[in-house]
């Protein structure tokens, strides 16, 4: 795995030499664009607006244009020398309690790995953060963009998760959110019973991209037909919003359906079959007792 950034974490007077490596692995299907008339591939060219000729990558540079139409050519050296320290250092500006980190701000994760000479201070920072339950907040400049970032311990590694700035998060003021809806005790008890019935220990490996798998199966089926149309499939029943009058009935049916699935032997995974891992661990095996709502 090739590092995308090398520098140091600045922690008080301590500098920890590190490198950043992507923690993501994209699995989307790749598609090419073609002309539907003759199925010829579509190509995109970099054209000089004055000459109309294609421009090779090595001749392309960036420029910044001012409001009056004048501009300045910006080189790689300009990006590096604008703030040399920022481009080579993750400056920890503060520590916060882990529970304070709002998931709305999380954007993109990177593994932080020590380079030679940084193993001891790296271990110290990681273990101290685990012990204290703290998350580090700082700034990092990757390529040409400075981002706010949170450094947190995950297992034996430190992870840098880039954060969105506060002005990049939209508020809920424009949303038509419900207020003052009267919820009865019975409705609340049934809803909580359904939630308890679906509660299990989270295992991320149980969740796969089912849509991409289904799309790939359809693509393979079309390939076998060699240009012929696939047979028509029955349309899925349209999902309609639940009306107020039938919420109780829907909750009861949902709980009954969940109970039947749990007791159906055919629904249980065969030994060694990871594709049907049971999710009925923990609280889901126990029938939820009616709950009393606290009076205000």
C-alpha positions in Angstrom: 0.0 0.0 0.0 1.5 3.3 -1.1 1.4 6.2 1.4 -0.4 9.3 0.2 1.3 11.7 2.7 4.4 11.7 4.8 5.2 14.1 7.6 4.9 14.2 11.4 2.3 14.5 14.2 3.2 17.5 16.4 2.2 16.7 19.9 3.4 19.4 22.3 7.2 19.4 21.8 7.1 15.9 20.5 7.2 15.2 16.7 6.2 11.7 15.6 7.2 10.8 12.1 4.3 9.2 10.3 2.7 8.4 7.0 -0.9 8.3 5.9 -2.4 5.4 4.0 -5.9 5.1 2.7 -8.2 3.1 4.9 -10.9 2.7 2.2 -11.2 0.1 -0.6 -13.8 1.0 -3.1 -15.8 -1.9 -4.7 -18.1 -0.1 -7.1 -18.5 -1.5 -10.6 -16.6 0.4 -13.4 -18.5 1.4 -16.5 -17.3 2.8 -19.8 -19.3 5.3 -21.8 -20.3 4.3 -25.4 -22.4 5.7 -28.3 -25.7 3.8 -28.3 -25.9 4.0 -32.1 -22.8 2.0 -32.9 -21.4 1.1 -29.4 -18.1 3.0 -30.0 -16.3 4.1 -26.9 -16.6 7.8 -25.9 -13.2 9.6 -25.4 -12.6 12.8 -23.6 -9.9 15.2 -24.7 -8.1 18.1 -23.2 -8.6 20.8 -25.8 -6.8 24.2 -26.1 -9.6 26.8 -26.3 -7.5 28.9 -28.7 -6.0 26.4 -31.1 -8.5 23.6 -30.8 -5.7 21.1 -30.4 -5.3 18.4 -27.7 -3.0 19.3 -24.8 -0.8 16.6 -23.2 -0.9 16.4 -19.4 2.7 17.6 -19.0 1.8 21.0 -20.5 -1.2 21.5 -18.2 -0.8 23.8 -15.2 -3.2 25.4 -12.7 -4.1 29.1 -12.7 -6.1 31.3 -10.3 -8.3 33.9 -12.0 -9.2 37.2 -10.3 -12.5 39.1 -10.7 -11.0 41.5 -13.2 -10.0 38.7 -15.5 -6.3 38.7 -14.7 -4.7 35.5 -13.5 -1.7 33.9 -11.9 -0.2 30.4 -12.8 0.1 28.3 -9.6 2.8 25.6 -9.6 3.4 22.6 -7.3 6.2 24.7 -5.6 3.6 27.3 -4.7 1.4 24.8 -3.0 4.4 23.4 -1.0 5.9 26.7 0.0 2.6 28.6 0.9 2.9 27.0 4.4 5.7 24.5 4.6 4.9 23.4 8.1 1.2 22.8 7.3 2.0 20.6 4.4 4.3 18.4 6.5 2.8 18.4 9.9 -0.5 17.3 11.6 -0.6 19.8 14.4 -2.7 18.5 17.4 -4.5 21.6 18.6 -6.7 20.1 21.3 -8.0 16.9 22.8 -11.8 16.2 23.3 -13.8 13.4 24.9 -14.6 10.7 22.3 -18.3 11.1 22.9 -18.1 14.8 21.8 -17.1 13.8 18.2 -20.3 14.3 16.2 -20.5 11.6 13.4 -22.0 14.3 11.1 -18.5 15.7 10.7 -16.7 12.5 9.8 -15.7 12.4 6.2 -12.8 10.1 5.2 -10.5 7.8 7.2 -6.8 7.2 6.8 -4.5 4.9 8.7 -1.6 6.7 10.5 1.5 4.5 10.5 4.8 5.3 12.2 8.0 5.5 10.1 11.4 4.5 11.4 12.2 6.3 14.7 8.6 7.0 15.5 7.5 3.7 17.0 7.9 4.6 20.7 6.2 8.0 20.7 3.5 6.6 18.3 2.7 3.8 20.9 2.8 6.3 23.7 0.2 8.6 22.0 -2.0 5.7 21.0 -2.0 4.1 24.4 -2.5 7.4 26.3 -5.5 8.2 24.1 -7.0 4.8 24.8 -6.4 5.2 28.6 -7.9 8.7 28.7 -10.8 8.1 26.3 -9.7 11.2 24.3 -9.7 12.1 20.6 -7.1 14.5 19.1 -8.3 17.4 16.9 -5.9 19.1 14.5 -5.3 20.2 10.9 -3.7 18.4 8.0 -2.9 19.6 4.5 -3.1 16.8 1.9 -2.0 17.8 -1.6 -3.7 21.2 -2.1 -6.4 21.2 0.6 -6.2 21.8 4.4 -8.7 19.8 6.4 -9.7 19.5 10.0 -9.0 16.0 11.3 -9.6 13.8 14.3 -7.0 11.2 15.4 -8.4 8.3 17.3 -7.0 4.9 18.4 -8.6 1.9 16.6 -7.2 -1.4 17.8 -3.4 -1.2 17.5 -3.5 1.7 15.0 -4.1 5.4 15.0 -6.7 6.6 12.5 -7.0 10.1 11.1 -10.5 10.8 10.0 -10.9 14.0 8.0 -13.6 16.2 9.3 -16.0 18.6 7.6 -15.9 22.2 8.7 -19.0 23.5 10.5 -20.0 25.7 7.6 -20.1 22.6 5.4 -22.9 21.0 7.5 -26.4 22.1 6.7 -28.7 22.9 9.6 -32.1 21.3 10.1 -33.9 24.7 10.1 -35.3 24.2 6.6 -36.6 20.7 7.3 -40.3 20.3 8.1 -39.7 18.2 11.2 -42.7 17.0 13.3 -43.2 18.6 16.7 -45.7 18.0 19.4 -47.0 14.7 18.0 -49.0 12.8 20.6 -47.5 9.3 21.1 -49.5 7.0 23.4 -47.8 4.7 25.9 -49.0 1.6 24.0 -47.5 2.9 20.7 -44.2 3.6 22.5 -44.1 0.2 24.1 -44.8 -1.6 20.8 -42.1 0.5 19.0 -39.5 -0.2 21.7 -40.5 -4.0 21.6 -39.8 -4.0 17.9 -36.4 -2.1 18.4 -35.5 -4.6 21.2 -36.4 -7.5 18.9 -34.0 -6.2 16.2 -31.2 -5.4 18.7 -28.0 -7.4 18.3 -24.2 -7.0 18.6 -23.0 -5.2 15.5 -20.9 -7.2 13.1 -20.0 -5.0 10.1 -19.0 -8.1 8.0 -22.6 -9.2 8.0 -23.5 -6.2 5.8 -22.5 -6.5 2.2 -23.3 -4.4 -0.9 -26.3 -6.4 -2.1 -27.3 -4.0 -4.8 -23.9 -4.3 -6.6 -24.2 -8.1 -6.4 -27.7 -8.0 -7.8 -26.6 -5.6 -10.6 -23.6 -7.9 -11.5 -26.0 -10.9 -11.7 -28.2 -9.0 -14.1 -25.2 -7.9 -16.2 -24.0 -11.5 -16.4 -27.5 -12.7 -17.4 -27.6 -10.1 -20.2 -24.2 -11.3 -21.4 -25.6 -14.8 -21.8 -28.5 -13.6 -23.8 -26.2 -11.9 -26.3 -28.2 -8.8 -26.9 -31.7 -10.2 -26.3 -33.9 -8.6 -23.7 -34.2 -10.1 -20.2 -37.7 -11.5 -19.4 -40.0 -9.1 -17.6 -40.0 -9.4 -13.8 -43.0 -8.6 -11.5 -42.8 -5.1 -10.2 -42.1 -4.5 -6.6 -45.0 -3.3 -4.6 -44.7 0.5 -4.1 -43.8 1.5 -0.6 -46.3 4.0 0.8 -46.0 6.0 4.0 -47.7 4.5 7.0 -50.9 6.3 8.0 -51.4 7.4 11.6 -54.4 5.0 12.0 -52.5 1.9 11.0 -49.3 2.4 13.0 -50.3 0.2 15.8 -51.4 -2.6 13.5 -48.1 -2.3 11.5 -46.0 -2.5 14.7 -47.8 -5.6 15.9 -47.4 -7.3 12.5 -43.7 -6.3 12.5 -43.1 -7.9 15.9 -45.1 -11.0 14.9 -43.1 -11.4 11.6 -39.8 -11.0 13.5 -40.8 -13.6 16.1 -41.8 -16.1 13.3 -38.4 -15.6 11.5 -36.6 -16.2 14.8 -38.4 -19.5 15.4 -38.2 -20.7 11.8 -35.4 -23.4 11.5 -35.1 -22.7 7.8 -34.0 -19.2 8.5 -31.1 -20.3 10.7 -27.7 -20.4 9.1 -26.2 -23.8 8.4 -22.9 -24.6 10.2 -20.0 -22.8 8.5 -22.4 -20.7 6.4 -21.3 -17.1 6.9 -23.8 -15.7 4.5 -26.7 -16.2 6.9 -25.1 -15.3 10.2 -27.8 -15.2 12.9 -28.4 -11.7 14.3 -30.5 -12.9 17.2 -27.8 -12.5 19.9 -28.0 -10.4 22.9 -31.3 -8.7 23.8 -33.1 -10.0 20.7 -33.6 -13.4 22.3 -35.6 -12.0 25.2 -39.1 -10.8 25.0 -39.2 -7.1 25.9 -41.2 -6.3 28.9 -43.7 -3.4 28.7 -42.1 -0.1 29.6 -43.5 2.7 31.6 -43.1 6.1 30.3 -41.7 8.7 32.7 -44.2 11.3 33.5 -42.9 14.9 33.0 
